[in-house]
Structure formats: C-alpha cells, structure tokens
Amino acid sequence: MDLTYFGHATFQLESDTNTFLFDPFLADNNPHTKTTPADVDPDVILISHPHADHFADTEPLTKQGDPLVIGTFEVITHVQQEFGHESVHPLNEGGSLDFPWGHVEAVHARHTASFPDGSYGGVPIGFVLDFGDLTVYYTGDTAPFVEMEWIGEQYDIDVLLAPIGDVVTMGIPGTIHTATMVDADTIVPLHYDTFPFIEVDLSDFEAAAEEAGFEPLIVDFDETVEL
C-alpha cells in the first residue's frame, strides 16, 4: 500500500486495485502541493467533514471522473444536489461498510463542521480502514476522546494519520495520547504548517513519538512512501 501526502490533511492510499483520496484540498487551494485535481484519479473519495480545507476540490474531482464519495448524510446529499454526482454512499458515525477491497468504519471526531458557505455540514468523523493486511486510522480533525480506547480494542491499528498542528485540532501531546489509546504502531502527522497559527517543529513531534515508543513517519509534501 502506497501513501502520498499532499499537505494539510489531504493524502492518498493506493493499493494494487484501488486509489483512495482523503479530504481533497489540492493545488490553487493548498499551498503545500503542486498536484491539481486533474493529476489524480481516485476510485474512492472519503470526506471527514466539509470545511473548505478538507472539501474544496471535491467538486472538480466529481466532474472529471466517477469516484465513489463516502461521507456523512449531509455531505453526500450536498454532493448529489449541488454537484450533480450520484456515485455516493452515506456513512455516519458508528456506521461501517464492507467492500471487495476491505472494511471502513466512520468513527467519532471532536471538531466542528460546516460547508464553505457556512451552512450546516453535519458532524465531523474519522475513518478506520481495514484492508486485511493493513489497518489505517485517519482521525480527521479532532481532539483526543476516551472512546479511542475502544477503537484500539476493535482494531489492530498499524498506521495512525492524525493532526499535530494544535489550535484548531489536537497538537503533538494529543496525538501521542491518541496513539497510546489506539495502540498504533506508526504515526503519520497531518494538518500542520498550512497557516501561521498551526506551524510546528517536526523534530518535536519525532522526539515525542519516539520517546513514547511509536514510529514517526514524516512524509514530505507530494512524496509517496510504502506502508
């Protein structure tokens, strides 16, 4: 499984058969990437919540292809009604789906949610994807919450993708606490350095992760690594 990080909270997982894009926020919107919507061709788009910095490039991606869009009922209804895209599947907090490629569950996230125009955007969520030989937990924008321990009991989390930028999400201590609760092996940091108020020193993250017994995996912007 290959992971490509486009900066902020946008990343791609690519297996031998499918490409999964999370929270599309690409070039011309996202200052970290040179990758445009035309440069990617996801089979599945997963939306944690519809803030502009997680949702801005959903529409052009639905216009150029026919990806399956997975998100809360509010998100997929918006995609249907406003973008005219019918390949959608609702997945609210606590719900799960089985596909030929694996299992996905929507889990709680402690954050806020609205569409770019300020209208109600449902509730934020995270995603756990179990591919059989690899289990990935993308927390979405969140703070730690005690039910994360239950996620760790239900799943053997190999890779945790989580924000470290603080202020509008959890910071480095919260991410380490999250990794402890879900008993992750590897932590990939997200949601940092996009705006001045979420700038971080990545060496602080690396040191904190290693001290707590986790493997920090820092992926450069527009870099692809093998998980």
VMD Tcl script that draws the C-alpha trace (Angstrom):
set ca {
  {0.00 0.00 0.00}
  {1.44 3.38 -1.05}
  {0.69 6.63 0.77}
  {1.07 10.02 -0.89}
  {0.82 13.17 1.24}
  {-0.34 16.35 -0.48}
  {-0.05 18.51 2.63}
  {-2.56 19.67 5.23}
  {-4.99 16.73 5.70}
  {-5.08 15.51 2.10}
  {-3.49 12.18 1.32}
  {-3.92 9.21 -0.97}
  {-3.73 5.48 -0.32}
  {-3.10 3.30 -3.36}
  {-3.38 -0.46 -3.46}
  {-2.92 -2.76 -6.45}
  {-6.57 -2.30 -7.34}
  {-7.91 0.94 -5.84}
  {-6.98 4.54 -5.11}
  {-8.43 6.29 -2.05}
  {-8.25 10.08 -1.67}
  {-8.98 11.71 1.69}
  {-10.27 15.27 2.18}
  {-9.33 16.78 -1.21}
  {-7.58 20.15 -0.83}
  {-5.15 20.45 -3.71}
  {-3.14 22.97 -5.74}
  {-4.53 26.50 -6.05}
  {-6.13 25.95 -2.64}
  {-3.44 24.07 -0.71}
  {-0.07 25.88 -0.63}
  {1.88 22.68 0.06}
  {1.19 20.82 -3.17}
  {1.70 21.22 -6.89}
  {-0.78 18.40 -7.50}
  {-4.04 19.55 -9.10}
  {-7.35 17.67 -9.26}
  {-6.52 16.82 -12.88}
  {-3.41 14.96 -11.67}
  {-5.30 12.42 -9.56}
  {-7.91 9.82 -10.42}
  {-9.35 8.34 -7.22}
  {-11.75 5.43 -7.15}
  {-12.98 6.48 -3.70}
  {-13.06 9.89 -2.01}
  {-13.54 9.95 1.76}
  {-14.67 13.22 3.36}
  {-14.20 13.65 7.11}
  {-16.07 16.97 7.19}
  {-16.84 19.73 4.68}
  {-14.70 22.62 5.89}
  {-13.10 24.22 2.83}
  {-9.62 22.95 3.74}
  {-10.93 19.37 3.52}
  {-13.56 19.67 0.80}
  {-12.59 22.40 -1.66}
  {-11.64 20.13 -4.56}
  {-14.41 17.59 -4.24}
  {-16.50 19.17 -6.99}
  {-13.84 19.21 -9.75}
  {-12.94 15.61 -8.93}
  {-16.56 14.53 -9.37}
  {-16.75 16.42 -12.68}
  {-13.72 14.72 -14.24}
  {-14.44 11.16 -13.15}
  {-16.89 8.94 -11.32}
  {-15.36 8.34 -7.87}
  {-17.44 6.92 -5.06}
  {-17.80 9.68 -2.45}
  {-18.17 8.47 1.13}
  {-19.19 10.84 3.91}
  {-21.97 11.71 6.30}
  {-25.53 12.00 5.03}
  {-25.22 15.78 4.90}
  {-22.03 15.62 2.86}
  {-23.23 13.10 0.28}
  {-26.57 14.93 -0.07}
  {-24.66 18.13 -0.84}
  {-22.51 16.30 -3.39}
  {-25.63 14.92 -5.07}
  {-27.69 18.10 -5.07}
  {-25.01 20.74 -5.64}
  {-22.51 18.84 -7.80}
  {-24.94 16.51 -9.60}
  {-22.82 13.48 -8.65}
  {-24.73 10.28 -7.96}
  {-21.93 7.87 -7.03}
  {-22.13 8.38 -3.27}
  {-22.58 6.35 -0.11}
  {-23.64 7.72 3.29}
  {-21.60 6.70 6.31}
  {-22.49 8.29 9.62}
  {-20.62 7.95 12.90}
  {-20.69 4.34 14.07}
  {-21.65 3.02 10.65}
  {-19.49 0.65 8.64}
  {-19.33 -0.73 5.12}
  {-17.77 -3.81 3.53}
  {-16.32 -3.61 0.05}
  {-14.30 -6.09 -2.03}
  {-11.21 -4.06 -1.07}
  {-11.87 -4.05 2.68}
  {-13.87 -2.65 5.57}
  {-14.41 1.01 6.51}
  {-15.98 2.44 9.68}
  {-16.84 6.04 10.44}
  {-15.77 6.98 13.95}
  {-16.26 9.99 16.17}
  {-14.19 13.16 15.79}
  {-14.25 16.11 18.22}
  {-14.36 19.13 15.95}
  {-16.88 21.33 14.12}
  {-18.35 21.04 10.64}
  {-19.86 23.40 8.07}
  {-19.82 23.78 4.31}
  {-17.63 26.51 2.80}
  {-20.65 28.84 2.64}
  {-21.16 28.45 6.39}
  {-24.24 26.21 6.18}
  {-24.69 23.19 8.43}
  {-22.29 20.39 7.49}
  {-23.36 17.53 9.73}
  {-20.87 16.15 12.24}
  {-17.15 15.54 11.68}
  {-15.93 11.95 11.52}
  {-12.76 9.92 11.20}
  {-12.25 6.68 9.28}
  {-10.82 3.28 10.12}
  {-9.95 1.25 7.03}
  {-9.14 -2.44 7.44}
  {-7.57 -3.81 4.27}
  {-6.90 -7.22 5.81}
  {-3.13 -7.00 5.93}
  {-3.06 -3.31 6.93}
  {-5.33 -1.22 9.15}
  {-5.25 2.57 8.89}
  {-6.95 5.04 11.23}
  {-7.41 8.58 9.91}
  {-8.69 10.58 12.85}
  {-9.90 13.57 10.86}
  {-9.73 16.91 12.65}
  {-10.14 16.05 16.32}
  {-9.03 16.23 19.91}
  {-8.44 13.04 21.86}
  {-11.53 11.36 23.31}
  {-11.72 8.44 25.67}
  {-13.65 6.21 23.21}
  {-10.45 5.98 21.16}
  {-9.53 3.16 23.54}
  {-12.48 1.21 22.12}
  {-11.19 1.77 18.58}
  {-7.89 0.26 19.71}
  {-9.74 -2.72 21.17}
  {-11.75 -3.30 17.99}
  {-8.91 -2.88 15.50}
  {-5.20 -3.61 15.33}
  {-4.10 -0.14 14.17}
  {-0.96 -0.28 12.05}
  {-0.88 3.34 10.89}
  {-2.38 6.39 12.60}
  {-2.81 9.53 10.48}
  {-3.52 12.42 12.81}
  {-3.23 16.21 13.10}
  {-0.42 17.77 15.11}
  {-0.90 21.49 14.34}
  {-2.80 22.36 17.54}
  {-5.14 25.40 17.91}
  {-7.99 24.03 15.73}
  {-7.14 20.34 16.28}
  {-5.09 18.45 18.81}
  {-1.38 19.18 18.96}
  {1.59 16.87 19.43}
  {0.74 15.77 23.02}
  {-2.83 14.96 21.99}
  {-1.64 12.94 19.02}
  {0.74 10.92 21.20}
  {-2.11 10.33 23.65}
  {-4.29 9.17 20.77}
  {-1.62 6.76 19.53}
  {-1.37 5.36 23.05}
  {-5.13 4.83 23.36}
  {-5.45 3.07 19.99}
  {-2.10 1.25 20.38}
  {-0.84 2.30 16.94}
  {2.48 1.21 15.52}
  {3.27 4.17 13.25}
  {2.15 7.82 13.37}
  {1.94 9.96 10.23}
  {1.44 13.65 11.16}
  {-1.07 15.81 9.28}
  {-2.67 19.25 9.44}
  {0.36 21.41 10.19}
  {2.25 24.40 8.70}
  {-0.55 25.32 6.27}
  {-1.34 28.52 8.16}
  {0.84 30.52 10.58}
  {-1.19 29.51 13.61}
  {-0.62 25.76 13.05}
  {3.13 25.85 12.39}
  {5.07 23.20 14.32}
  {8.62 21.95 14.74}
  {8.59 18.42 13.32}
  {11.62 17.49 15.40}
  {9.43 17.97 18.49}
  {6.93 15.51 17.04}
  {9.62 12.98 16.19}
  {11.14 13.18 19.65}
  {7.77 12.83 21.40}
  {6.72 9.86 19.25}
  {10.00 8.01 19.72}
  {10.03 8.66 23.48}
  {6.52 7.16 23.71}
  {7.57 4.09 21.73}
  {5.96 4.87 18.36}
  {7.49 5.05 14.90}
  {7.14 8.59 13.49}
  {6.71 8.64 9.72}
  {7.05 12.15 8.32}
  {6.04 12.24 4.66}
  {7.13 15.28 2.67}
  {4.58 17.20 0.64}
  {3.88 15.42 -2.66}
  {6.01 12.47 -1.52}
  {4.94 8.82 -1.84}
  {6.02 6.17 0.66}
  {5.25 2.49 1.03}
  {3.40 1.46 4.18}
}
mol new
graphics top color blue
foreach p $ca { graphics top sphere $p radius 0.5 }
foreach p [lrange $ca 0 end-1] q [lrange $ca 1 end] { graphics top cylinder $p $q radius 0.2 }
display resetview
